Amino acid sequence: MKDMSKKMMRAGALTLGVIALAPMASAGEWRLNADRYPDIRED
């Protein structure tokens, strides 16, 4: 029973970590300088 409890705690901690980092990985609106990065300019 203790092993299962440890696994559940680890899974919960991992889930909370993923949820906490998810907003940081969202695309949102990118503001890049087209003069500095010529690859992103439209031809």
ABEGO torsion letter per residue (X at the ends): XAAAAAAAAAAAAAAAAAAAAAAAABAEBBBBBAAABAAABBX
